[in-house]
Amino acid sequence: MPSLTRDEAVARADLLTVSLMEVELDLDRGAQTFGSVTRIHLTASGDGQTFIDVKPETLHRATIDGADLDVTSLREGRLPLAVTAGEHVVEVEATMAYSHDGEGLHRATDPADGEDYVFSHLFLDAAPAVFACIDQPDVKAPYAVCVKAPPEWQVIGNGSGTIADGGVWHLAQTKPLSTYFVALCAGPYVSVTDEHDGIRLGLWARRSLRQQLQEHAPEMLEVTRRSFDYFHSIFGIRYPFDDYDQVFVPEFNAGAMENPGCVVVRDAYLFRGAVGRDELLTRANTISHEMAHMWFGDLVSPQWWDDLWLNESFAEYMAHRCLVEATEYTEAWVDSTMSRKSWGYGAERSPSTHPVAGSPAPDAKSALANFDGISYAKGAAVIRQLIEFIGDDAFLEGIRDYLTEHSFGNGTLAGFLAAMSRASGHDLAAWSAAWLEASGVDTIAVDRAAGTVTRRAPADRPAQRPHALDIATYSGGVESSRTTLTLETDSAPVAGVDLTAPLVLPNAGDRTWATPLLDEQSLAALRTELPAMTDAQARAVIWVGLRDGAALGQVDPRLLVELAEAALVTETNDSIFSRAGMHLTNRVIRVLLPRGGAGRRPGPDDRGRRAGARHGRAGLLARAARCAARRPHDRRRRGGASCRGRTGVTCLSGSRAMPTSGGSSSGS
């Protein structure tokens, strides 16, 4: 089926506005299909030809103001529609098919008890497989939904539900929503409920996971409550929707989806056994990330898919900020370095790299090509640089301005920059051109002899990016000096740091988006310095920097094997241990090292630290296993030894799961 083009979307939005969507679904027809009746209340700005989006199993009838439309004219999900200026009601009745790919209205059978569960996932263009609509993000409307379901089922949606005679559920009419945010979950779900600050909270799961839901509910509800309080305190706008349900569903093809009032989450997050703290942190981050979307994405939605970064970069940044400032997961930025930024750096190194904002999206599906670690992790890092540039107070004032001006509407890059400029008094055009509208990752290095710090952009992607960063030095694992600076030129003098220290670390606090290149003396010192360092953020910067250096051919990968034996055995941070370990076993040993063994020792002209590993891959993997076995037991783990094999999942606004594993980014 054709993907909606931007030109088509602009023309249709100019012609039509929708004031109300009435949707009636009948889920009591068996396991294969369901009934769908839609009434679209719209206004046409003039006479014109357009189309309704609908992808039925069978299209039974369609009318405009009671007059029949030719249902045989339906082609590739588009029903032609002629309108005259004024108000109209279009009604469409169809039989729809349940999906089994995680999109549209998905129906799954629980193998534990044979019960069926239904959930919707309408990103990016799956809404017409559930109900007829004008399927584009800038045509927002309130939704009044009613659902007929089997008597033993619960129905959860964007609005709170009540059940009437005949097993028909009526969901409260919503605020204006983009089509892809309409949510429906139905089945014999069980729940744990609470209330906080006047908001009803619900956690839902399939019946066979009742025990896991009850076990994990206290912590998940605590993260939910703290996230609400934090976002209320900084956004200046209260949660703008109805109840707040989080529904853990089977067979979800993403990590989570931020439907207003009805967040859908894959139920792998209801851990069945032992779990490490990094996995609990990842789940907490997902909870907070999805809530941030209630403002960034739901209250203010992108006008077109090329501004999807306005959803994801902000939710990525805000979730980590919230966890650090409002929850027990104060190490969230360390996890961001290890799991998120490493993913983004891998995407940045690939031939498909692209700017955070402004990449062409001539049609809806083409936008998915830019839905990656750059949209999430680099975007969040760039927001941190924006805050360094204009100040946190101005940033928050700009956020409140932006959200207020565009509430229940749509936002663009231009609108966002205008709000930030008003709040800060800065012209952000040059800053945006360097950070948001240009691709590439710079390298940052310190020249001890010259006493300078240098910045180098990729030769094929030149840019003049100002970097607010810090440089720290270490001796015996103890920080001996630190300085902060803004690097606005390709080279600048460094003052206030001990350049004679064994280890000099650019970007030690991971404040910017760049690859730190260590000098030879620092590389040589890592075997003794890294195991002794108490600063987890600096350790994470080292591991990710070495990973990038190996990918760029500037660090001998055998050094990572030696450092794993020296430092991972004493590593206390779960995110560092798991991500560095996965990268070591999945990438360094299996891909970067020679198949017959680690090969010769590097000679004097080799770049990077000399490393003496001479074992084959099997031997190196065995050494990695022994390294993990020697690590002291972490009492923070729940349920005994940590489940290390899990890759992990994370939130996304769509149908592509994004990895949190340190070993799965492209090109790493």
C-alpha positions as CSV (number, residue, x, y, z in Angstrom):
1,M,0.0,0.0,0.0
2,P,1.3,3.5,-0.7
3,S,2.8,5.5,2.1
4,L,1.2,8.9,2.7
5,T,3.5,11.6,1.3
6,R,4.1,14.9,3.0
7,D,2.6,16.8,0.1
8,E,-0.6,14.7,0.4
9,A,-0.7,15.3,4.1
10,V,-0.3,19.1,3.7
11,A,-3.0,19.2,1.1
12,R,-5.4,17.1,3.2
13,A,-4.8,19.1,6.4
14,D,-5.5,22.3,4.5
15,L,-8.8,20.9,3.3
16,L,-10.1,19.0,6.3
17,T,-10.3,19.5,10.1
18,V,-11.8,16.8,12.3
19,S,-13.9,17.8,15.4
20,L,-14.8,14.4,16.7
21,M,-14.1,10.7,16.1
22,E,-16.7,8.2,17.2
23,V,-15.4,4.6,17.1
24,E,-17.4,1.4,17.8
25,L,-15.6,-1.9,17.9
26,D,-17.1,-5.4,18.3
27,L,-14.5,-7.8,19.7
28,D,-17.0,-10.5,20.4
29,R,-17.0,-12.1,16.9
30,G,-14.3,-14.7,17.4
31,A,-10.5,-14.9,17.1
32,Q,-10.0,-13.8,13.5
33,T,-12.0,-10.6,12.9
34,F,-13.8,-7.8,14.7
35,G,-16.4,-5.2,13.7
36,S,-15.5,-1.5,13.2
37,V,-17.9,1.4,12.8
38,T,-16.5,4.9,12.6
39,R,-18.2,8.3,12.4
40,I,-15.8,11.1,11.4
41,H,-17.2,14.6,12.1
42,L,-15.2,16.9,9.8
43,T,-15.2,20.4,8.3
44,A,-14.0,21.1,4.8
45,S,-12.5,24.5,4.1
46,G,-13.7,24.4,0.5
47,D,-14.8,22.0,-2.2
48,G,-12.3,19.3,-3.0
49,Q,-11.3,15.7,-3.6
50,T,-9.6,13.8,-0.9
51,F,-9.6,10.3,0.7
52,I,-10.3,8.4,3.9
53,D,-7.8,5.9,5.2
54,V,-9.2,2.4,5.9
55,K,-7.7,-1.1,5.5
56,P,-10.5,-3.6,6.1
57,E,-11.0,-7.3,5.7
58,T,-14.4,-6.3,4.2
59,L,-15.7,-2.8,3.6
60,H,-19.5,-3.1,4.1
61,R,-20.7,0.5,3.7
62,A,-19.6,4.1,3.7
63,T,-21.6,7.3,3.7
64,I,-21.2,11.1,3.8
65,D,-24.1,12.9,5.4
66,G,-26.2,9.8,4.8
67,A,-25.4,9.5,1.1
68,D,-23.8,6.3,0.0
69,L,-20.2,6.2,-1.1
70,D,-19.0,3.6,-3.7
71,V,-17.2,1.0,-1.5
72,T,-15.8,-0.6,-4.6
73,S,-13.7,2.5,-5.2
74,L,-11.5,1.5,-2.3
75,R,-7.9,1.2,-3.5
76,E,-4.8,0.3,-1.4
77,G,-6.4,1.5,1.8
78,R,-7.8,4.8,0.4
79,L,-11.5,5.5,0.0
80,P,-12.1,8.5,-2.4
81,L,-14.1,11.3,-0.8
82,A,-15.6,14.4,-2.5
83,V,-16.4,17.3,-0.1
84,T,-18.0,20.7,-0.3
85,A,-17.2,23.5,2.0
86,G,-18.8,23.1,5.5
87,E,-19.5,20.4,8.1
88,H,-19.9,16.7,7.2
89,V,-20.2,13.3,8.9
90,V,-18.6,10.4,7.2
91,E,-19.6,6.9,8.5
92,V,-17.7,3.7,7.6
93,E,-18.6,0.2,8.6
94,A,-16.1,-2.6,8.1
95,T,-14.9,-6.0,9.3
96,M,-11.3,-5.8,10.3
97,A,-8.7,-8.6,10.8
98,Y,-6.7,-9.0,14.0
99,S,-3.0,-8.8,13.4
100,H,-0.3,-11.1,14.6
101,D,2.7,-8.9,13.9
102,G,2.3,-6.4,16.8
103,E,0.7,-3.7,14.7
104,G,-2.9,-2.7,14.3
105,L,-5.1,-4.6,16.7
106,H,-3.0,-7.6,17.8
107,R,-4.5,-10.7,19.3
108,A,-2.4,-13.2,21.2
109,T,-3.1,-16.4,23.0
110,D,-1.4,-17.0,26.3
111,P,0.2,-20.5,26.2
112,A,0.0,-20.8,30.0
113,D,-3.9,-20.9,30.1
114,G,-5.2,-20.5,26.5
115,E,-6.7,-17.1,27.2
116,D,-6.7,-14.5,24.4
117,Y,-5.5,-10.9,24.8
118,V,-5.9,-7.9,22.5
119,F,-3.9,-4.7,22.3
120,S,-3.5,-1.9,19.8
121,H,-0.3,-0.5,18.4
122,L,-1.1,2.1,15.7
123,F,2.3,3.7,15.1
124,L,3.2,4.7,12.3
125,D,0.3,4.1,9.9
126,A,-1.7,1.1,11.4
127,A,-4.7,3.0,12.7
128,P,-6.7,2.4,9.4
129,A,-6.5,-1.3,10.1
130,V,-8.7,-0.7,13.2
131,F,-10.9,2.2,12.2
132,A,-11.4,4.6,9.3
133,C,-9.7,7.9,9.8
134,I,-7.6,10.7,8.4
135,D,-4.3,9.1,9.3
136,Q,-1.6,11.7,9.8
137,P,-0.1,13.3,13.0
138,D,-1.4,16.8,12.4
139,V,-5.1,15.9,12.2
140,K,-5.9,15.6,15.8
141,A,-9.4,15.1,17.3
142,P,-11.2,13.9,20.4
143,Y,-12.2,10.2,20.4
144,A,-15.3,8.7,21.8
145,V,-14.8,4.9,21.8
146,C,-17.2,2.1,22.7
147,V,-16.3,-1.6,22.7
148,K,-18.3,-4.8,22.8
149,A,-16.3,-7.5,24.4
150,P,-16.8,-11.0,25.9
151,P,-18.2,-10.7,29.4
152,E,-15.1,-11.9,31.3
153,W,-12.8,-9.3,29.6
154,Q,-11.6,-6.0,30.8
155,V,-11.3,-3.1,28.4
156,I,-8.6,-0.4,28.9
157,G,-8.2,2.6,26.6
158,N,-7.2,6.3,26.5
159,G,-10.3,7.2,28.6
160,S,-11.6,5.6,31.7
161,G,-14.2,2.9,31.0
162,T,-17.6,2.0,32.2
163,I,-19.6,-1.1,31.2
164,A,-23.3,-1.0,30.2
165,D,-25.9,-3.6,29.6
166,G,-25.0,-6.0,26.8
167,G,-21.3,-6.0,27.6
168,V,-20.5,-2.7,25.9
169,W,-17.8,-0.6,27.4
170,H,-17.9,3.2,27.0
171,L,-14.6,4.9,27.3
172,A,-14.5,8.6,28.3
173,Q,-14.1,11.0,25.4
174,T,-10.5,12.0,25.1
175,K,-8.7,15.2,24.5
176,P,-7.5,15.8,20.9
177,L,-5.2,12.9,19.8
178,S,-3.2,12.0,16.7
179,T,-4.6,8.8,15.2
180,Y,-1.5,6.8,16.1
181,F,-2.1,7.4,19.9
182,V,-5.5,5.8,20.1
183,A,-5.2,2.8,22.4
184,L,-7.2,-0.2,23.3
185,C,-6.4,-3.3,25.4
186,A,-8.9,-6.0,26.0
187,G,-8.9,-9.4,27.6
188,P,-9.0,-11.1,31.0
189,Y,-6.3,-8.7,32.3
190,V,-5.6,-8.5,36.0
191,S,-4.6,-5.2,37.7
192,V,-3.0,-3.5,40.6
193,T,-4.4,0.0,41.1
194,D,-3.5,3.1,43.1
195,E,-4.2,6.8,43.2
196,H,-1.7,9.7,43.3
197,D,-2.3,13.4,43.3
198,G,-5.8,12.9,42.0
199,I,-4.7,10.6,39.2
200,R,-5.9,7.0,39.1
201,L,-3.0,4.6,38.4
202,G,-3.4,1.1,37.0
203,L,-0.9,-1.6,36.2
204,W,-2.3,-4.5,34.1
205,A,-1.0,-7.9,32.9
206,R,-2.3,-11.2,31.7
207,R,-3.8,-13.4,34.3
208,S,-1.0,-15.9,34.3
209,L,1.4,-13.2,35.4
210,R,-0.6,-12.1,38.4
211,Q,2.2,-13.1,40.8
212,Q,4.9,-11.1,38.9
213,L,2.6,-8.1,38.6
214,Q,1.9,-8.0,42.3
215,E,5.6,-8.6,43.1
216,H,6.9,-5.7,40.9
217,A,4.0,-3.3,41.3
218,P,5.3,-1.5,44.4
219,E,8.5,-0.4,42.8
220,M,6.8,0.4,39.4
221,L,4.2,2.5,41.1
222,E,6.8,4.3,43.1
223,V,8.7,5.3,40.0
224,T,5.4,6.4,38.4
225,R,4.5,8.6,41.4
226,R,7.9,10.2,41.6
227,S,7.9,10.8,37.8
228,F,4.6,12.5,38.0
229,D,5.7,14.8,40.8
230,Y,8.9,15.7,39.1
231,F,7.4,16.4,35.7
232,H,4.6,18.5,37.3
233,S,7.3,20.5,39.1
234,I,9.3,21.4,35.9
235,F,6.7,21.5,33.1
236,G,4.2,23.9,34.6
237,I,1.3,21.9,33.1
238,R,-0.4,19.1,35.0
239,Y,-0.8,15.7,33.4
240,P,-3.3,16.6,30.6
241,F,-5.2,13.3,30.1
242,D,-7.5,10.9,32.1
243,D,-6.4,7.9,34.2
244,Y,-2.9,6.6,33.8
245,D,-2.8,2.9,33.0
246,Q,0.3,0.9,32.1
247,V,-0.6,-2.4,30.4
248,F,2.0,-5.2,30.1
249,V,1.1,-7.1,27.0
250,P,2.5,-10.3,25.3
251,E,4.1,-10.4,21.8
252,F,4.7,-6.6,21.7
253,N,7.1,-5.7,18.9
254,A,8.5,-2.7,20.7
255,G,9.6,-1.8,24.2
256,A,6.7,0.4,25.0
257,M,4.2,2.9,23.4
258,E,3.2,6.2,25.0
259,N,-0.5,6.2,24.3
260,P,-2.1,8.9,26.4
261,G,-3.5,7.4,29.5
262,C,-2.9,3.8,28.3
263,V,0.8,3.1,28.0
264,V,1.5,-0.3,26.4
265,V,4.6,-2.1,27.6
266,R,6.0,-5.5,26.6
267,D,5.5,-7.9,29.5
268,A,9.1,-9.1,29.5
269,Y,9.5,-6.2,32.0
270,L,7.6,-8.3,34.5
271,F,10.7,-10.2,35.3
272,R,10.1,-13.9,36.1
273,G,13.3,-14.6,37.9
274,A,16.6,-13.1,39.1
275,V,17.2,-9.6,37.9
276,G,20.1,-7.2,37.9
277,R,19.9,-3.6,39.0
278,D,20.7,-2.4,35.5
279,E,17.6,-4.2,34.3
280,L,15.5,-2.6,37.0
281,L,17.0,0.7,36.0
282,T,16.1,0.1,32.4
283,R,12.5,-0.6,33.4
284,A,12.3,2.5,35.5
285,N,13.7,4.5,32.7
286,T,11.0,3.1,30.3
287,I,8.3,4.1,32.8
288,S,9.6,7.6,33.1
289,H,10.3,7.9,29.4
290,E,6.8,7.0,28.5
291,M,5.4,9.5,31.0
292,A,7.6,12.3,29.6
293,H,5.9,11.5,26.3
294,M,2.5,12.6,27.8
295,W,3.8,16.1,27.3
296,F,6.4,15.6,24.5
297,G,4.5,13.6,21.8
298,D,1.0,13.4,23.1
299,L,0.1,16.9,24.3
300,V,2.3,18.4,21.6
301,S,2.7,16.0,18.6
302,P,5.0,16.4,15.6
303,Q,3.4,18.1,12.7
304,W,5.2,15.6,10.4
305,W,7.4,12.6,10.9
306,D,10.6,14.5,10.3
307,D,10.2,16.1,13.7
308,L,9.8,12.8,15.5
309,W,13.0,13.7,17.4
310,L,10.9,16.2,19.3
311,N,9.2,13.2,20.9
312,E,12.1,10.9,21.4
313,S,15.1,13.1,22.2
314,F,13.1,14.9,24.9
315,A,11.7,11.8,26.4
316,E,15.1,10.2,26.4
317,Y,16.7,13.2,28.2
318,M,13.8,13.9,30.6
319,A,13.6,10.2,31.8
320,H,17.3,10.1,32.7
321,R,17.1,13.5,34.4
322,C,14.0,12.4,36.3
323,L,15.6,9.2,37.5
324,V,18.7,11.0,38.8
325,E,16.9,13.8,40.5
326,A,13.7,12.1,41.8
327,T,14.3,8.3,42.2
328,E,16.8,5.9,43.8
329,Y,18.4,5.4,40.3
330,T,20.9,8.2,40.7
331,E,23.3,6.4,38.4
332,A,21.0,6.7,35.4
333,W,23.4,8.9,33.4
334,V,26.1,6.2,33.7
335,D,23.6,3.7,32.2
336,S,22.9,6.2,29.5
337,T,26.6,6.4,28.6
338,M,26.9,2.6,28.5
339,S,23.7,1.5,26.8
340,R,22.2,4.5,25.0
341,K,25.1,6.7,23.8
342,S,27.1,3.7,22.7
343,W,24.1,2.7,20.6
344,G,24.0,6.3,19.2
345,Y,27.7,6.4,18.4
346,G,27.3,3.2,16.5
347,A,24.5,4.7,14.4
348,E,26.6,7.9,13.9
349,R,29.5,5.8,12.5
350,S,27.4,4.0,9.9
351,P,26.9,5.2,6.3
352,S,23.2,5.9,7.1
353,T,24.1,8.6,9.7
354,H,21.8,11.6,9.6
355,P,21.2,14.9,11.5
356,V,19.0,14.8,14.7
357,A,16.5,17.1,13.0
358,G,15.6,18.1,9.5
359,S,16.3,14.9,7.7
360,P,14.0,14.6,4.6
361,A,10.9,12.5,5.2
362,P,9.0,12.7,1.9
363,D,6.6,10.0,3.0
364,A,5.6,8.4,6.3
365,K,7.6,5.2,6.0
366,S,10.8,6.9,5.0
367,A,10.9,8.5,8.4
368,L,11.6,5.1,10.0
369,A,15.0,5.1,8.4
370,N,16.0,7.9,10.8
371,F,14.4,6.3,13.8
372,D,17.5,5.1,15.6
373,G,20.2,5.9,18.3
374,I,20.7,9.4,16.8
375,S,17.0,10.3,17.3
376,Y,17.2,9.1,20.9
377,A,20.6,9.2,22.4
378,K,22.3,11.9,20.3
379,G,19.2,14.0,20.6
380,A,19.3,13.7,24.4
381,A,23.0,14.6,24.4
382,V,22.4,17.6,22.2
383,I,19.7,18.8,24.7
384,R,22.3,18.6,27.4
385,Q,24.5,20.8,25.3
386,L,21.6,23.2,24.7
387,I,21.2,23.6,28.5
388,E,24.9,24.3,28.8
389,F,24.6,27.0,26.1
390,I,21.4,28.8,27.4
391,G,21.2,27.7,31.0
392,D,18.7,25.4,32.8
393,D,16.4,28.1,33.9
394,A,16.0,29.4,30.3
395,F,15.6,25.9,29.0
396,L,12.7,25.1,31.4
397,E,11.1,28.5,30.7
398,G,11.3,27.7,27.0
399,I,9.8,24.2,27.5
400,R,6.9,25.7,29.4
401,D,6.4,28.3,26.6
402,Y,6.6,25.6,23.9
403,L,4.1,23.2,25.6
404,T,1.6,26.0,26.4
405,E,1.6,27.5,23.0
406,H,1.2,24.1,21.2
407,S,-1.0,22.2,23.7
408,F,-3.2,19.6,22.0
409,G,-1.7,20.7,18.7
410,N,1.6,20.1,16.8
411,G,5.1,21.3,17.1
412,T,8.1,21.8,14.7
413,L,11.8,22.5,15.0
414,A,11.2,26.1,14.2
415,G,8.6,26.4,16.9
416,F,10.9,24.8,19.4
417,L,13.8,27.0,18.6
418,A,11.6,30.1,18.7
419,A,10.5,29.2,22.3
420,M,14.1,28.6,23.4
421,S,15.2,31.9,21.8
422,R,12.4,33.9,23.5
423,A,13.4,32.3,26.9
424,S,17.1,32.8,26.6
425,G,17.5,35.8,24.4
426,H,19.9,33.9,22.2
427,D,19.7,33.5,18.4
428,L,20.0,29.7,18.1
429,A,20.2,29.5,14.3
430,A,24.0,28.8,14.2
431,W,23.8,26.5,17.3
432,S,21.0,24.5,15.6
433,A,22.8,24.3,12.3
434,A,25.9,22.8,14.1
435,W,24.2,20.4,16.5
436,L,20.7,19.6,15.3
437,E,21.0,19.9,11.5
438,A,24.4,18.4,10.9
439,S,25.5,14.8,11.2
440,G,28.8,13.5,12.6
441,V,30.6,13.0,15.9
442,D,33.7,15.0,16.8
443,T,36.8,13.6,18.5
444,I,38.2,15.4,21.5
445,A,41.8,14.9,22.6
446,V,44.3,16.5,25.0
447,D,47.9,17.3,23.8
448,R,50.0,17.1,27.0
449,A,53.1,18.7,25.5
450,A,51.2,21.6,24.0
451,G,48.9,22.0,26.9
452,T,45.9,22.1,24.5
453,V,42.6,20.4,23.9
454,T,41.6,19.8,20.3
455,R,38.4,19.1,18.5
456,R,38.2,17.4,15.1
457,A,35.0,16.9,13.0
458,P,34.8,14.0,10.5
459,A,36.5,15.1,7.3
460,D,33.4,14.2,5.2
461,R,31.0,16.0,7.6
462,P,32.7,19.3,8.6
463,A,31.0,21.3,11.3
464,Q,31.8,23.9,14.0
465,R,30.2,22.4,17.1
466,P,30.8,24.2,20.4
467,H,31.4,21.6,23.1
468,A,30.8,22.3,26.8
469,L,32.8,19.6,28.5
470,D,35.1,18.8,31.4
471,I,38.6,17.3,31.5
472,A,39.8,15.3,34.6
473,T,43.0,13.6,35.5
474,Y,43.6,10.6,37.7
475,S,46.5,9.1,39.7
476,G,46.1,5.9,41.6
477,G,42.4,5.9,40.6
478,V,41.9,9.2,42.5
479,E,40.9,12.3,40.7
480,S,43.8,14.8,40.9
481,S,42.3,17.7,38.9
482,R,39.3,18.7,36.9
483,T,38.4,21.7,34.7
484,T,35.3,22.7,32.7
485,L,35.4,24.7,29.5
486,T,33.6,25.4,26.3
487,L,35.6,24.4,23.2
488,E,34.5,26.7,20.4
489,T,37.5,26.4,18.2
490,D,39.5,23.5,16.9
491,S,42.2,24.0,19.6
492,A,42.3,25.8,22.9
493,P,44.7,26.0,25.9
494,V,43.9,23.8,28.9
495,A,44.3,25.4,32.3
496,G,43.8,24.0,35.8
497,V,44.6,20.3,35.1
498,D,47.5,18.2,36.0
499,L,48.9,17.1,32.6
500,T,51.6,15.1,34.3
501,A,49.0,12.7,35.8
502,P,49.0,9.1,34.5
503,L,45.5,9.4,33.1
504,V,44.1,12.5,31.3
505,L,40.4,12.0,30.4
506,P,38.5,14.4,28.1
507,N,34.8,14.6,28.6
508,A,35.1,12.8,31.9
509,G,31.6,13.7,33.0
510,D,30.1,12.8,29.6
511,R,28.6,16.2,29.2
512,T,29.0,16.3,25.4
513,W,28.5,14.1,22.3
514,A,32.1,13.3,21.2
515,T,34.6,10.5,21.1
516,P,37.4,11.0,23.7
517,L,40.8,10.0,22.3
518,L,43.3,9.0,25.0
519,D,47.0,9.8,24.5
520,E,49.6,6.9,24.7
521,Q,50.5,7.6,28.3
522,S,46.8,7.5,29.4
523,L,46.2,4.3,27.4
524,A,49.2,2.7,29.0
525,A,48.0,3.7,32.5
526,L,44.5,2.2,32.1
527,R,45.5,-1.3,33.4
528,T,46.3,0.2,36.8
529,E,44.1,3.3,36.8
530,L,40.8,1.9,35.6
531,P,40.4,-0.8,38.3
532,A,41.1,1.7,41.0
533,M,38.8,4.5,39.9
534,T,35.7,5.2,42.1
535,D,34.0,7.5,39.6
536,A,31.5,5.3,37.7
537,Q,30.7,8.0,35.2
538,A,34.4,8.4,34.2
539,R,34.8,4.6,34.0
540,A,31.8,4.5,31.6
541,V,33.3,7.2,29.5
542,I,36.5,5.2,29.2
543,W,34.8,2.0,28.2
544,V,32.7,3.7,25.6
545,G,35.6,5.7,24.3
546,L,37.7,2.5,24.0
547,R,34.9,0.9,22.1
548,D,34.7,3.8,19.7
549,G,38.5,3.9,19.4
550,A,38.5,0.2,18.5
551,A,35.8,0.7,15.9
552,L,37.8,3.6,14.4
553,G,41.0,1.6,14.3
554,Q,42.7,3.8,16.9
555,V,42.7,1.4,19.8
556,D,44.0,-2.2,19.7
557,P,41.0,-4.4,20.6
558,R,43.3,-6.6,22.6
559,L,43.6,-3.8,25.1
560,L,39.8,-4.3,25.9
561,V,40.5,-7.9,26.7
562,E,43.2,-7.1,29.1
563,L,41.2,-4.3,30.8
564,A,38.3,-6.7,31.2
565,E,40.5,-9.1,33.2
566,A,41.9,-6.2,35.2
567,A,38.8,-4.0,35.8
568,L,35.6,-5.9,35.2
569,V,36.3,-8.3,38.0
570,T,36.0,-5.4,40.5
571,E,33.3,-3.4,38.6
572,T,30.5,-2.4,41.0
573,N,28.1,-0.8,38.5
574,D,25.8,-3.3,36.8
575,S,25.4,-1.2,33.6
576,I,29.1,-1.0,33.0
577,F,29.7,-4.6,33.8
578,S,26.9,-6.0,31.6
579,R,27.4,-3.7,28.6
580,A,31.2,-3.8,28.6
581,G,31.0,-7.5,29.0
582,M,28.5,-8.0,26.2
583,H,30.6,-5.8,23.9
584,L,33.7,-7.8,24.8
585,T,32.2,-11.2,24.1
586,N,29.8,-10.3,21.2
587,R,32.0,-7.9,19.3
588,V,35.6,-7.7,20.4
589,I,36.4,-11.4,20.7
590,R,34.1,-12.7,18.0
591,V,34.6,-10.0,15.4
592,L,37.5,-7.7,16.0
593,L,40.2,-10.2,16.9
594,P,41.8,-12.6,14.4
595,R,40.0,-15.9,14.0
596,G,43.2,-17.9,14.7
597,G,44.0,-16.0,17.9
598,A,44.9,-12.5,19.1
599,G,47.9,-12.5,16.7
600,R,51.3,-10.8,17.0
601,R,52.1,-8.2,19.6
602,P,51.6,-4.7,18.3
603,G,54.9,-3.2,17.1
604,P,56.2,0.3,17.8
605,D,54.1,1.8,14.9
606,D,50.9,0.2,16.0
607,R,48.2,2.6,17.2
608,G,46.9,1.9,20.7
609,R,48.2,0.1,23.8
610,R,50.3,-3.0,23.4
611,A,48.4,-6.0,24.4
612,G,49.7,-9.5,25.0
613,A,46.7,-11.7,24.5
614,R,47.6,-14.6,22.4
615,H,44.7,-17.0,22.9
616,G,42.2,-18.0,20.3
617,R,38.6,-17.0,20.5
618,A,37.5,-19.9,22.6
619,G,40.2,-19.2,25.1
620,L,39.3,-15.6,25.2
621,L,35.6,-16.4,25.8
622,A,36.7,-18.7,28.6
623,R,38.7,-15.9,30.1
624,A,35.7,-13.6,29.9
625,A,33.6,-16.2,31.7
626,R,36.2,-16.5,34.4
627,C,36.3,-12.8,34.7
628,A,32.5,-12.7,35.3
629,A,32.7,-15.6,37.8
630,R,35.4,-13.7,39.8
631,R,33.2,-10.6,40.2
632,P,32.0,-10.2,43.8
633,H,28.3,-10.9,44.3
634,D,26.3,-7.7,44.2
635,R,23.8,-7.6,47.1
636,R,21.6,-5.2,45.2
637,R,20.5,-7.9,42.8
638,R,17.1,-9.3,43.4
639,G,16.4,-13.0,43.5
640,G,20.0,-14.2,43.6
641,A,22.5,-14.2,40.8
642,S,21.8,-11.8,38.0
643,C,20.3,-12.9,34.7
644,R,23.0,-11.8,32.4
645,G,22.0,-13.0,29.0
646,R,19.0,-10.6,28.5
647,T,19.6,-7.9,25.9
648,G,17.0,-5.6,27.3
649,V,14.4,-3.4,25.5
650,T,13.5,0.2,25.7
651,C,10.7,2.6,24.8
652,L,10.0,3.7,21.3
653,S,7.2,5.4,19.6
654,G,6.8,2.7,17.0
655,S,7.4,-0.7,15.7
656,R,11.1,-1.0,15.9
657,A,12.6,-2.3,19.2
658,M,15.7,-0.3,20.2
659,P,18.6,-2.2,21.8
660,T,20.0,-1.3,25.2
661,S,22.7,-3.9,24.8
662,G,26.2,-2.4,24.5
663,G,26.9,-5.0,21.8
664,S,24.2,-4.5,19.3
665,S,24.8,-1.1,17.8
666,S,25.7,-1.0,14.1
667,G,29.3,-0.5,13.4
668,S,30.6,-0.9,16.9
